[in-house]
Amino acid sequence: MTRLVAGVDVGNATTEIVVARGGVPVAWDRVVTRGGKGSPASLAGAVSLLRRIERGLEARAAEVVMAPLRPVTTSVVEVPYGPERAGRLRVVAAGHPTPGGEGVAVGRPYPLGGAEPPEGPLIALVPRRTGFERAAREIRAALAAGVPIAGVLAEGDEARLIANRIEGALPVADQIDLAAVTAAEVVAVEVRPPGRPLRHLSDALFLGSRLGDPEGAAAVCARLYDVSSAVVALLPVSSPELGAGEDAAEGRAREVPAASVERAVVDLAAVAGMVSARAGTVGSRSLLVAELGPPAPAVPPAGLDVPVRLAPSEAAAARAGALTTPGADEDTLVIDLGGGTVDLIAPSGEVVAAGAGDLLTAAVAAALGVPRGAAEWVKRGPCARVETPHVTLGEDGVRAFLDSPAPPGLVGRLTAPGPAGPLPFSSAMSPAEWRSLRLSIKREVLGGTVRRALAALDALGGGPVRRAVVVGGPAGDEEVLGVLARELPGAPALGRGDVAGVLGHRYAVAYGLLASAPR
């Protein structure tokens, strides 16, 4: 009987193995890669997976084929969320979801229940310990006594409770850091009806003239054009928050590392700007960087008692495996999307570029403020918002009935299909807004890496692309073909891999190793 040969692909995200007899796959499986790619833990995980497959076959592999390993490091670098301060002006709050009342007020900060109030108008400050009932009672008493309170800032989450208990339409904002406004010379607060943008605090002429800092008003307003509530403070000249070093640092442009084949860079602030994301909907304006590391030494896994044969490269193996897809031929461009890299392999040569599935996951996690485990599921495709316990609203505007009532905690939230049912991840965006932002992130991550790799491939003499096949874990993304089609010149025929006609879009490297390694 023909002997069994195992192709072992240790990737940045997953380790995949295909066992074949006479070139025909007889068993295959994958696990999450433990430790860094090429580390002892990752190699031990590969051995464990192979032993599991062998137990299922009730036979041992006579040979293992591997390729040199090159790890990729994906890191997240936090940067300030836009222009928090400009000159003496500071945005204290913008777009908080639970303001109360309505209108605009500009005045001096006044701790409620404090000493003799200064001349007005005043912005009352309500500490959390006061409570909404006592706060409303004291505000009503102060107004009756002629104290010119024009607006209210509450430290707790009680704006609507306070606003409903006082007469008049005073703007009331909550979840405010009172320490940030207590020492301010002047404070401005505006509250508009839900979904309606600000009219006054987004007006640079109004803000600059009323708060006394015309030079800084334009930069502040840039953050406030599409929110319904905001608080802005004018800090005193002697404020310790305006030290010379910090002020100078704010005046410098942020240095963004240059992207290349060796390094991928995603600036979430720029992505959010491209889709005009509303302030507060993007959880972070992080700068994300993925860098290609040096090749790891080709060390055979410990514990194997069979010969290990080395293939020339992972990219060559990916091409050999991907071209077994029905409809592919020798002129087909192979796009291998991995956890850390995008490999472009053509007859003219191959390019390995940093920035793939792991970077996409990190970008989605940072944009939404969710763990990476949740982002792995959320990034994959369309979502829906749970409108009522029985109805969802999709990204295409279609409402659908649920088979069973949704838990109360899901109502009003976006959900994506998760490992245990609907996975909630945001209440700040509509389905259409998240679709726009998600596709923009994918174009920046996957599309941007493919663009750089194509440019490098052209330098190797690559010709026009007539057809291309996409393989690797991220190839299962429901939107990846549409994203990549926009990056490939000439509108070539583009399809998802089906390795050996049975393995689907995964296992291109693992299966290709069996054909690409020299004997």
C-alpha positions in Angstrom: 0.0 0.0 0.0 1.2 3.5 -0.8 2.7 5.2 2.2 1.2 8.2 4.0 2.8 11.6 3.7 1.9 14.6 5.9 2.1 18.3 4.8 2.5 20.4 7.9 1.8 24.2 7.7 2.6 26.1 10.9 1.0 29.5 10.4 0.9 32.7 12.4 -2.7 32.0 13.4 -3.5 28.3 12.7 -1.5 25.1 12.1 -2.9 22.9 9.3 -2.0 19.4 8.3 -3.0 17.3 5.3 -2.2 13.6 5.1 -2.2 12.1 1.6 -1.7 8.7 0.1 -0.4 8.8 -3.5 -1.2 12.6 -3.7 -4.8 12.0 -2.7 -5.9 13.7 0.6 -7.2 11.1 3.1 -7.3 13.2 6.3 -6.9 16.9 7.3 -7.3 19.1 10.3 -6.2 22.3 11.9 -5.6 23.9 15.4 -4.8 27.4 16.7 -1.1 27.9 16.6 0.4 28.0 20.2 3.1 30.6 20.8 4.8 32.4 18.0 5.2 30.8 14.6 8.3 28.6 14.7 8.5 28.6 18.5 8.9 25.3 20.3 5.2 25.5 21.5 4.0 25.9 17.9 6.0 22.9 16.7 4.8 20.8 19.7 1.2 21.8 18.7 1.9 20.5 15.2 3.2 17.2 16.5 0.1 16.8 18.7 -2.2 17.5 15.8 -0.4 15.0 13.6 -0.7 12.3 16.2 -4.5 13.0 16.5 -4.9 12.6 12.7 -2.9 9.4 12.8 -5.1 8.0 15.5 -8.1 8.7 13.4 -6.5 6.9 10.5 -5.1 4.1 12.6 -1.9 4.5 10.7 1.4 6.5 10.9 2.8 9.0 8.4 6.0 7.7 6.8 7.2 11.3 6.1 6.6 14.9 7.0 7.0 17.9 4.7 7.5 21.4 6.0 8.7 24.8 4.8 10.9 27.5 6.4 8.9 29.6 8.9 8.7 33.4 8.9 6.8 35.0 11.8 4.9 38.3 11.8 4.4 40.5 14.8 1.1 42.5 14.9 1.1 45.3 17.5 -1.4 48.1 18.4 -0.1 51.6 19.2 -2.6 53.9 20.9 -2.7 57.6 19.9 -4.9 60.4 21.1 -8.5 60.4 19.9 -8.4 63.5 17.7 -7.8 67.0 18.9 -8.8 66.8 22.5 -7.6 70.3 23.1 -6.8 73.3 21.0 -5.2 76.3 22.6 -7.1 76.9 25.9 -10.2 75.0 24.8 -10.9 71.5 25.9 -13.6 69.1 24.7 -14.8 67.6 28.0 -17.5 65.4 26.5 -18.9 64.7 23.1 -21.8 62.5 22.0 -22.6 60.9 25.3 -25.8 58.9 24.8 -28.0 60.0 27.8 -28.2 63.8 28.0 -31.3 65.6 29.2 -33.2 68.7 28.4 -32.4 70.8 25.4 -30.6 74.1 24.4 -27.2 75.7 24.8 -25.7 77.5 27.7 -22.4 79.3 28.4 -21.4 80.2 31.9 -19.1 79.9 34.8 -18.9 76.5 36.6 -20.8 76.5 39.9 -20.6 73.6 42.3 -24.2 73.0 43.3 -24.8 73.8 47.0 -21.5 75.5 47.3 -20.6 79.1 48.4 -22.4 82.2 47.4 -22.9 81.9 43.6 -20.9 84.3 41.4 -22.6 86.5 38.8 -24.2 84.5 36.0 -25.0 82.9 33.8 -23.8 79.7 35.6 -23.4 76.0 34.8 -24.3 73.9 37.9 -22.0 71.0 38.7 -23.7 68.0 40.3 -21.4 65.4 42.1 -22.3 61.8 41.9 -23.0 61.6 45.6 -25.7 64.2 45.4 -28.3 62.0 43.7 -30.8 63.1 41.1 -33.7 63.9 43.5 -31.6 66.2 45.7 -29.9 67.8 42.7 -33.3 68.6 41.1 -34.6 70.0 44.3 -31.6 72.2 44.9 -31.6 73.4 41.3 -35.4 74.3 41.5 -34.7 76.2 44.8 -31.7 78.1 43.3 -33.7 79.1 40.2 -36.6 80.3 42.4 -34.1 82.4 44.4 -32.9 84.0 41.2 -29.6 82.2 40.8 -29.0 82.3 37.0 -28.4 78.6 36.3 -28.4 78.1 32.6 -27.1 74.5 32.3 -26.3 71.5 34.4 -23.3 69.0 34.3 -23.8 65.8 36.3 -21.0 63.4 37.3 -23.4 60.4 37.4 -25.6 58.9 34.7 -28.6 61.0 35.7 -29.1 63.8 33.2 -32.6 62.7 32.1 -33.8 62.1 35.6 -32.6 65.6 36.6 -34.0 67.3 33.5 -37.4 65.8 34.0 -37.7 67.3 37.5 -36.8 70.9 36.8 -38.9 73.5 34.9 -37.6 74.9 31.7 -35.5 73.3 28.9 -32.1 73.6 30.5 -29.4 71.5 28.8 -28.2 68.7 31.2 -25.2 66.6 30.3 -24.0 63.6 32.4 -21.1 61.3 32.9 -18.9 64.4 33.1 -15.5 64.6 34.7 -16.2 67.4 37.1 -12.5 67.9 38.0 -11.9 68.8 34.3 -14.4 71.7 34.5 -14.3 72.9 38.1 -11.2 75.1 37.5 -12.3 76.3 34.0 -13.0 80.0 33.4 -16.0 79.3 31.2 -18.0 76.2 30.3 -20.3 75.7 27.4 -22.9 72.9 27.1 -25.3 72.1 24.3 -28.0 69.3 24.0 -30.0 68.7 20.9 -32.8 66.2 20.2 -31.5 62.7 19.5 -29.9 62.3 16.1 -29.8 66.1 15.5 -26.4 67.7 15.2 -25.2 70.6 17.3 -26.0 74.1 16.1 -23.9 76.3 18.4 -20.9 74.4 19.7 -20.0 73.3 16.2 -20.1 76.9 15.1 -16.5 78.2 15.4 -17.6 81.9 15.4 -20.1 81.3 18.2 -17.7 79.1 20.2 -14.7 81.4 19.8 -16.6 84.6 20.7 -18.5 83.2 23.7 -15.5 81.3 25.2 -12.9 83.9 24.3 -10.5 81.7 22.3 -11.2 82.3 18.5 -7.9 80.6 17.5 -8.7 77.3 19.1 -12.4 77.1 18.2 -12.0 75.7 14.7 -10.0 72.7 15.8 -12.6 72.0 18.6 -15.5 72.2 16.2 -14.0 69.6 13.9 -14.9 67.1 16.6 -18.4 68.3 17.1 -20.0 68.5 13.7 -22.1 65.4 14.0 -22.9 64.8 17.7 -26.0 65.7 19.6 -24.5 66.9 22.9 -21.2 68.3 24.0 -19.3 70.1 26.8 -16.4 72.5 26.1 -14.3 74.3 28.7 -12.0 77.3 28.5 -9.0 76.5 30.8 -7.2 79.2 32.7 -3.8 80.4 31.3 -2.0 78.9 34.3 -3.6 75.5 34.0 -1.0 72.7 34.7 -2.6 70.8 31.8 -1.1 73.2 29.4 2.6 72.8 30.1 5.0 73.8 27.5 6.0 70.3 26.6 2.5 69.0 26.1 1.4 72.1 24.2 4.3 71.7 21.8 3.6 68.1 21.4 0.1 68.8 20.4 1.3 71.2 17.7 3.4 68.5 16.0 1.9 66.3 13.4 1.7 62.7 14.3 4.4 60.7 12.6 2.9 57.7 10.9 5.4 54.9 9.9 5.7 54.3 6.2 3.9 51.2 4.9 5.9 48.8 2.7 5.9 45.1 1.9 7.8 44.6 5.2 5.4 46.7 7.2 1.6 47.3 7.1 0.1 50.4 8.8 -3.5 51.1 9.5 -4.5 54.5 10.8 -8.0 54.1 12.2 -8.5 57.9 12.5 -7.9 58.2 8.7 -10.3 55.2 8.1 -13.0 56.8 10.2 -12.5 60.1 8.4 -12.9 58.4 5.0 -16.4 57.1 5.9 -17.4 60.3 7.9 -17.9 58.1 11.1 -19.8 60.0 13.7 -17.8 61.1 16.8 -18.0 58.5 19.5 -18.9 55.6 17.2 -15.3 54.5 16.6 -14.0 53.2 19.9 -10.3 54.1 19.2 -8.3 56.1 16.8 -5.4 53.7 17.1 -2.4 53.3 14.8 -1.9 49.6 14.0 1.3 48.2 12.7 2.2 44.7 11.4 5.9 44.0 10.6 7.5 41.1 8.9 10.0 39.3 11.1 13.2 37.5 10.1 12.9 33.9 8.9 12.9 31.4 11.8 15.4 28.5 11.5 13.9 25.4 9.9 14.1 23.2 13.0 12.2 19.9 12.7 9.7 19.4 15.5 10.9 17.4 18.4 9.2 14.1 18.9 8.9 13.1 15.3 10.4 9.7 14.5 10.0 10.0 10.7 12.1 11.9 8.1 11.3 15.6 7.6 11.6 17.0 4.0 11.9 20.8 3.5 10.1 22.6 0.7 11.7 25.8 -0.8 9.1 28.2 0.6 5.6 28.5 1.9 4.7 30.7 -1.0 5.7 28.0 -3.5 3.7 25.5 -1.6 0.7 27.8 -1.5 0.8 28.1 -5.3 1.1 24.4 -5.8 -1.9 23.8 -3.6 -4.0 26.6 -4.9 -3.6 25.6 -8.5 -5.4 22.3 -7.8 -8.6 24.4 -7.5 -10.9 23.5 -10.4 -10.7 26.3 -13.1 -7.2 27.5 -12.1 -4.3 27.1 -14.5 -0.5 27.9 -14.6 -1.2 31.6 -15.4 -3.4 32.1 -12.3 -2.3 34.6 -9.7 -2.4 33.0 -6.2 -3.4 35.3 -3.3 -2.7 33.5 0.0 -4.2 35.3 2.9 -2.8 34.2 6.2 -2.9 35.4 9.8 0.2 37.5 9.4 1.0 37.8 5.7 -0.4 38.1 2.2 1.6 36.1 -0.3 1.2 36.9 -4.0 2.6 34.1 -6.2 2.7 34.4 -10.0 4.7 32.6 -12.7 7.1 35.6 -12.6 7.9 35.4 -8.9 6.5 35.7 -5.4 6.0 38.5 -2.8 5.4 38.1 0.9 3.9 41.2 2.5 3.0 41.9 6.1 -0.6 42.7 7.1 -3.4 40.1 6.9 -6.0 38.4 9.1 -4.4 39.2 12.5 -4.1 42.9 11.6 -7.7 43.0 10.4 -8.8 41.4 13.7 -6.8 44.0 15.7 -8.2 46.9 13.7 -11.8 45.7 14.2 -11.2 45.1 17.9 -9.7 48.6 18.3 -12.4 50.3 16.3 -15.3 48.7 18.3 -13.6 48.5 21.6 -14.2 44.7 21.9 -11.8 41.8 22.7 -10.0 40.3 19.8 -11.9 37.0 20.3 -15.1 38.8 19.6 -13.6 40.7 16.7 -12.7 37.4 15.0 -16.4 36.8 14.5 -17.6 40.3 14.0 -15.2 41.0 11.2 -16.4 38.2 8.9 -19.5 39.7 7.3 -22.9 41.4 7.6 -24.5 42.1 11.0 -28.0 42.9 12.1 -29.5 45.2 14.8 -32.1 43.6 17.2 -35.0 46.1 17.0 -37.3 44.2 19.3 -37.2 40.8 20.9 -38.7 39.4 17.7 -37.4 41.6 14.8 -33.9 42.4 13.4 -32.8 45.1 11.0 -30.2 44.0 8.5 -27.5 46.1 6.7 -29.7 46.1 3.6 -32.6 47.6 5.4 -34.6 44.3 5.5 -36.4 43.4 8.7 -36.6 39.8 9.6 -38.4 37.8 12.3 -36.4 35.8 14.8 -37.2 32.1 15.3 -37.2 32.7 19.1 -37.3 35.9 21.2 -33.9 37.6 21.7 -32.7 38.2 25.3 -33.6 41.7 26.5 -29.8 42.6 26.6 -29.6 42.3 22.8 -32.4 44.8 22.0 -30.9 47.9 20.3 -27.5 46.3 19.7 -25.7 45.2 16.6 -25.1 41.4 16.5 -23.0 39.1 14.4 -23.2 35.3 14.1 -21.0 34.0 16.9 -19.9 30.6 18.2 -22.9 30.4 20.6 -25.5 32.4 18.8 -25.9 36.1 18.2 -22.8 38.0 19.4 -23.6 41.6 20.5 -20.9 44.2 19.9 -22.2 47.8 19.5 -25.1 50.1 20.3 -23.4 53.2 18.9 -23.8 52.5 15.2 -26.6 51.6 12.8 -26.1 48.5 10.7 -25.3 50.6 7.6 -22.7 52.6 9.5 -20.9 49.5 10.6 -21.0 48.0 7.1 -19.3 51.2 5.7 -16.7 51.2 8.4 -16.0 47.5 8.3 -15.5 47.5 4.5 -13.2 50.5 4.8 -11.1 48.7 7.4 -10.9 45.6 5.1 -9.9 47.8 2.1 -7.1 49.4 4.2 -5.8 46.1 5.7 -6.3 43.4 3.1 -6.7 45.7 0.1 -3.7 47.9 1.1 -1.4 44.9 1.6 -2.4 43.4 -1.8 -1.8 46.8 -3.4 1.8 47.0 -2.0 2.4 43.3 -2.9 1.2 43.9 -6.5 3.5 46.8 -6.9 6.5 44.7 -5.7 5.4 41.8 -8.0 5.3 44.2 -11.0 8.9 45.1 -10.3 9.7 41.4 -10.8 8.2 41.5 -14.2 4.7 40.4 -13.5 2.3 40.8 -16.4 -1.5 41.3 -16.6 -3.6 39.2 -14.3 -6.3 37.3 -16.2 -7.5 35.2 -13.2 -6.7 34.9 -9.5 -7.5 32.5 -6.8 -7.7 33.4 -3.1 -6.8 30.8 -0.4 -6.0 30.8 3.3 -8.1 31.3 6.4 -9.3 34.9 5.7 -10.4 33.8 2.2 -13.5 32.4 4.0 -14.5 36.0 4.8 -17.8 36.7 3.1 -16.7 40.0 1.6 -13.1 39.3 0.7 -13.7 38.7 -3.0 -15.5 42.1 -3.4 -12.7 43.9 -1.4 -9.8 42.3 -3.5 -11.6 42.7 -6.8 -11.3 46.5 -6.4 -7.5 46.1 -6.1 -6.7 43.9 -9.1 -6.3 45.8 -12.3 -8.1 44.7 -15.4 -11.1 43.1 -13.6 -9.7 39.5 -13.8 -11.7 36.4 -13.0 -11.4 36.1 -9.2 -12.5 33.1 -7.2 -12.1 31.4 -3.9 -9.9 28.3 -3.7 -11.1 24.7 -3.5 -7.8 22.9 -2.9 -7.7 19.4 -4.5 -11.4 19.9 -5.2 -12.3 18.8 -1.7 -10.3 20.9 0.9 -12.0 24.3 0.3 -10.1 27.6 0.7 -7.8 26.3 3.5 -4.9 23.9 3.4 -3.3 25.3 0.2 0.1 25.3 1.8 -0.3 22.0 3.7 -1.4 20.2 0.5 1.0 22.1 -1.7 3.9 21.0 0.4 3.4 17.5 -0.7 3.9 18.5 -4.3 6.5 21.3 -4.0 9.2 19.8 -1.9 12.2 18.2 -3.7 12.7 14.5 -3.3 
